[in-house]
Amino acid sequence: MKHLVIFASGSGSNAENIANYFEANNNVKIDLIATNKADAGVIERAKRLNTPFTIFNKTELMAGDLLKIEAVKKADLIILAGFLLKIPSHLIAAFPQKIINIHPALLPKYGGKGMFGDFVHQSVIENNEKESGITIHYVNENYDEGTTIFQKSFPLDADETAESLAQKIHKLEYQYFPKVIDQLLFDDAK
């Protein structure tokens, strides 16, 4: 059995998509959804999915309190799905190459602190990029600088807006994020 923990700060659509992907897989279990926002939409999704969840604050994250949670301790993979806080080095050290993130752009461009959601999409459009896409990467001590695992790109339309770009990015995230997680869990078994 492979154990997953998902960290999310927002609506949780990627978390729900991942849960749905693995729902019928008896070899994978999402043990916990963790959020740093008490009003995050991911909490309602976790309830609907009957998945345990926890709410924590930045101080608890930085102090290492999450490492005391049994579900986190036994995680085979920690998945950042719209999680906006920087992961502290003690958590990265406890889970080397076992924490992954999805970013709504083609890294190394448009990454780093403050580059999330519409901020990314607007920057891509304002800089007249010809393409955008998603990047799935390992998490290290710096925002969006971990080793790339997977990228998928597509050309931008001439009349692209932040909203239309976001919709295309979400489709790619939903299509590829669970598959890449599946491959990491089983194809690269160590």
Secondary structure, DSSP 8 states (H G I E B T S, - for coil): -EEEEEEESS--HHHHHHHHHHTT-TTEEEEEEEES-TT-HHHHHHHHTT--EEE--HHHHHHTGGGGSHHHHT-SEEEESS--S---HHHHHHSTT-EEEEESS-TTTT-STT--HHHHHHHHHHTT-SEEEEEEEE--SSTT-S-EEEEEEEE--TT--HHHHHHHHHHHHHHHHHHHHHHHHHTT--
